[in-house]
């Protein structure tokens, strides 16, 4: 049983058309993410219908902090995907199950600690990003319902990463689709039917996370032999390998909400109406670019399996095809955003200042998102090529040095809209550096100047 079902994912990415692999993995993964992002977007729309701008602003503040929680989960998913994919690439299914158990155990420990701290210090964290008055009070109530479910998200994301490591993009997609369906079903019932309002949206999110965990665990138990029993000694032995990827991956992903926090701090003084517009963009961005967000996780197993098989030429081609895919997708989204920006602003009842933010996003930010995508791909490559700390340094550089001075200048130059433009421009240099380093590293492996054990 151990070696039978697991072999369905072995060597899946070692042959065949790479652009097809990249597209299938990205679109299937994004379909699941899309269900979550659509529901989040609809959540905000329902809340905007309550006619209280402080509640819409509260979702913006809460989303900034929840981004930290999700970033930790994504970092652990990356660790699971990278570690399991290498073992699957070596056709060692039992080793993949053992490392999966250890990664999940580590993830539960980390997430319980972080969830506890987030719950206790929710008001202080909201103060840090400039929340005040009713918007802050609403955000506290929302967050204290959702934050305790963080360990459930970690388990769901780790299991999704394990499915992707096996090349099972469809079942990984089904997990997020299932969670999205539950959220979409419960949202109108709890927000309006039972008149729970903002709290109803929070309870629906918790239920969706439970559903996503179930739909991610079930196929692993049924098709891939489940997980190895937990063993403390093995966990301690696996810990160095887990930490080697998980710490840089988590730090890399946490850098993004740090950058968002800096931006929110500059946006907050412009008032609840502008914050409401920024909240819409906070939900619109992952919705519009869900395929690029998914690409960074989807391309990792392709790189990891070929790296485990020492097929460096194919690793290089995977990275190149991923860049091409990102460029094409960004152009499509740019055209769609130019056509729909005004409609989005009107549907959410945004003021003129909020609509201005949406317009700037459509015209300027959307095409520049290609550079974010390039950095996502570089990070995925580093995490699977024994250089996870490189992605950490690049992402922190991009979200600190590439954010703070640029949004400060942008705010001084053009107000809230300038903040968004400054954030986008600041990331271009780091995306270019990441691209250079990826091809340098792959070339080093291919030529033998850099050995995989380094």
N, C-alpha and C positions, 0 to 999 in steps of 0.2 A: 504493500500500500504506500509505503514511503516513497519508493522510487517510481511507482507507476503513474499516479495522477500528476505528480509534479513535473514529469518530463514534458507535459504539454507546453510548458513555457520555456523549455531549454532550447538554446540556440536559435530562438525566434528572430533575433535581430542580427545574426551573424551572416545572413545572406538575404538576397532580395533587394528590391528598389528602396533606397534610403529615403527619398522624398516621400514615397508612399508610406513608409513606416512613420516618418515624422508627422505627416498629415493625419494618418489614422489615429495615432496615439494622441495627438494634440486635439483633434476635433472630438474624439470620444471622451477624453478627459474634460474638455471644455463643455461638453454637453451636460455633464454632471455639475460642473461649476456654474454653468449658466442657470441651471434650475435654482441653485442657491442664490445667485446674484439677482435673478429675476424676482424671486420671492422677497429678498431684501429691498429691492427697488419698489415692489408693490407695497411692502410694509410701510415704507416711507410715504408712499402715495396715500395709503389709508390714513396714516397719522396726520398727513397734511389736510385731509378732509375733516378732521376734528376742528379745524379753524383756529388752532392755538399755535402761533409761531414759536412759542417757547418749547412746545413738545417736539416740533420739527428740529429746532436747534439742539434740543437734548439728544436726539438721535445722532446728530453730527458729533457732539462731544463724546457720547457713549461709543460711537463707532471708532473714534480715534483710539480709545483705550482698548476696546475689544480687538483692534488690529494687532496689539501686542500679543494678546492671547492666541490669535490665529497664527501669527508669525512664529510663535514657539511651536505650535502644532505642525506647521509646514516644515520647520527645521528638523523636527523629529521624523517626519515623513520622508524627508530627503535622506536622512541617515538610514532609515529602514530600507528604502529603495536601493541606495548605493551598496550597502553591505549585503543585502540579499541577492541583488543582481549579479554581483561578482561570484557568489557561490553557485548561483544557478548557471552562470556562464561556464563554470568549471564542472557542471553536471553533478553537483553535490547537494541534493535536495535535503538530506538530513541536516547538513550544516546550515542551510537556509532556514529551516524550521527552528533550529536552536538559537540562531542569532535573532530571529523574529521574537521569540519569547523574551530574550534579554532586552531588546530595544523597547518592547511594550512595558516591561517592568520598570525600566529606567524612565520612560515617558510618564508613567503613572506617578512615580515619586516626585519628579520635577513639577508636573502639572498640579498636583495636590498642594505643594508648597506655594506655587505662584498664585493659584486660585485663592488660597487662604489670605495671602498678603493683599491681593487685589481687593478682596471683599472688605477687609478691615480698613484699608486706606483709600477706599473709593472717593470720599469727599475731598481728601487732600490731593489726590491725583487729578481730580476735576479742577481744583483750584490752580494746579500747575499749568493747565492748558487754558486758563482764563474763563472758566464757566462761573456764572454768577446767577443769583436770583432764582426765578422759577425754572429756567433752563437747567440749572445745576440740580435743583431738587428733583426734577423729573428724571434727569440722567442717573442720579443716585438710585432711585427706585428701580429703574430699568436694569442697571448694571447688577444690582444685588440679587436680582432674579436669575440673570443669565450667567454670571461669572462662575457660580458653583458647578456648572456643567462643563467646565474646561477639561477635566480628566476624560470625560466621555468623548469630547472632540479629539483629544490626543489619540485615544484608542482607535477611533474611526479613521483618522488620517494615517496613522501608522499601518493599519490593515489595508487601506487603499494603496499606500506605497508598496506593500508586499504584493498585492495583486498586480500592480504595474511592473514590479520587478520580474514577475512571471510572464509578463507580456499580455496579461489579461485585462486589457483596457476596457472591455465591455462591462465586466463585472465591477471594476472600479468605478465606472461611470454610473452603473445602476445604484451603487451605494449613495452617491450624492443626489441622484434623481429621486430615490426613495425619500431621503431627508427633505428635499425640496417639495415633494408632493405633500408630505405631512404638514409642512409649514404653510403651504398654500391653502390646504384644506382648513386648518385651524385658525388662520389669521382673521378672516371675516367673522368666523363664529365667536372668537374670543374678544376681538376688538370692538365689534358692533353688536353681534347677537347677544352676548352676555354683558356687554357694556363695560368690559375691563379696560378699554382704551389702550394707553401706552403699555400698561402691564400685560394686557392680553397679547400684544406682539412679543413681549419677552417670554411669556409662557409657551407660545407657539414655537419660538426658537429653541427652547430647551427640549420640547418634544421632538422637534426635527433632528436635533443632535443625537437623541437616543435612537431614533429610527435609522439614521445614517450609520451609527455604530453597528446596529443589528445587521443591516444589509451588507456591511463590509466584512463582518466576522463570518457570517453564514457560508459564503462560497469558499472561504479558506478551509473551514471545517469539512465541507462536503467534497471539494475538488483537489485540495492540495495537502491532505493529511493532517490538517490542523496545525497545532503548535507543539513543540517539544515541552515536556513537563518542566516546570521551573526548578532550577538547581542553583543554589546559592553560590557554590564554588565556581560553577560555569559562568554565572552572572558576573562574578568578580573577575574571572579570566577574560570575559568578553568586554568588560567595561572600558579598558584602554582603547580598543578599536571603536567602540561606540562613541566615547568622548572625543576621539580624534576627528570624527566627522560631525557628531551632533553638536558639540560646543561651537565650532566655527559656523555650522549651518544655522543654528539658532541665533547666534550673534549676527550673522549675515542678514537673516530675515527680520530680526528685531530692529536693525538699523533703519529699515523702511518706515515703521511707525514712529521712530525717533524723528525722522525727517518730517513726517506728517504732523507730529506734535509741534515742531518748530513753526511749520506753516500755520497751524491752527492758532498758535500764540500770536502770530502777526495778523490773522484774520479776525480774531475775537473782538478787538477794539472797534471794529466797524459795525457791531450791533447784531441783534438776533436775525434781522432780515438777510444780511449778508451771510451769516452763519448758516441760515436755512438753505441758501443757495449753495454754499459749500457742502452742506450735508447731501444735497441732491447729487452734486458732482462726486462725492465720496461713494455713493451707491452706483452712479452712472459709469465711473471709470472701470471698475472690474467687470461690469456688464458689457461695456463696449469692447474691452480688451481681454475678455475671458479666455480666448484662444491663446493669446500671448502669455497670460498667467499660467495656463495649463501647459504650454509648450515647455516652460522651464522644468516642470516636473516630468513631463512625458519624454523629453529627450534624454534625461538622465539614465534610465535603464538601457537605452540604445547604446549610449556611450559606455556605460558600465559593463555590459555584456561583451562588447568588442574590445574594451580595454582588458577585461579578464582573459580574453582569447588572444591578446597581443596583436590585434589587428588594427594597428595605428593609422594606416591609410584610410580605413573605413571610419575611424573616429574623426579624422580631419574632414572627411566628406560629410559626415553627419552634422558637424558644427556649421559648415558652409551652407548646407541645404537648410538648416534651421534659420540662418540669417536671411536667406532668400525668402523663406516662408514668412518671416516676420515683416519684411519690407512690403511684400505683396498684401498682407493682411492689413497693415497700417494704412495703406492707400485706400483700401476698400472702406475702412471705418471712417477715414477722413471725409470721403464723399457722403457717407450716410449721416455723419454728424452735421455737416454743412446744411443738409436738407431738413434736419429735424430739431435743431437747437431752439428755434423760436417756439415750436410746438411744445417741447419739454418744459420750457419756462412758464408757458401759459397754463399747462395742465397741473403744475404743482402750485399755482397761484403765487409765484414769486414776484417780489417787487422789482422795480427797474434795476436796482443794484444787484439783486440776485440773478436776474436775466442777463445782465452784463457779464457775470462770471461764466454762465453757460455759453454765451457767445464767444468769449475769449477761449474757452476750452475747445469749442468746435473749430475755430479758425486757426489757432496757434498751437495749442497743447497737443491736439490729436496727432498731427504728423510727426511731432517731436517725440511721441511715445515710442517710435521705432528704436530710439537710443536706450530707453528703458528695457525694451525687449532684447536688445543686443547684450545688455548687462545681465539680464536674467539667464540667457543662454551661456554666457561666460561663467556665471556662478554655478550653473548646473554642471558644466564641464569640469571646473576646478574641484567640485565636490566628488566627482567620479574619477578623477585623475590624480588622486593623492595630494592635492594642493588645496584643501578646503580653507586654509587660512588666507589664501589669496583672495577668495571671494569675500571673506570677512573684511579684509582691509579695504577692498574696493568699495563694498557697499557702505561701510562706515564713512569712507571718504566722500562718497557721493551724497550721503544723507546728512553730512555735517558741513564740510568745506564746500560741497556742491549745493548746499541749501541756504544756510544762515546768511552769508554775505549777499547772495543773489536775491533772496526774498526781502532782505532789508533795503537793498537798492531799489528793487521793484516796487516795494510799498511806498518808498519816498518819491519815486518817479510817477507811478500811476495808480496808487491806492491798492485796493483789494485785487484788482485784475493784474496789477504789476507783481503781486506776490506769486500768483500762479505762473506767470511767464518766467519770473526769476527762478522758480523751482525747476521748471522744465529745462531752461538753458544751462543751469548748473550741472546737470547730469551728463551733458554731451562729452565733456573731456574724459570722465571716468568710464563711459561706455567705450570710447576709443582705446583707452589704455587696456581695458579688459579684453577687447577683441585682439589687440596685439599680443597680449600675454597668452591667450588661449592657443594661438597658432605657434607661438614660440615654444610652448610646452609640448604640444603634440609633435612639432618638428624635432624637438629634443629627444622624445621617446622614440620616434621613428628612425632617427639617425644613430641612436645608441649613446648620445652624449648625456642623456638623463636616463637613469635606470628606474624601473617601477618601484623598487624598494626605497628610493630616496625619500 
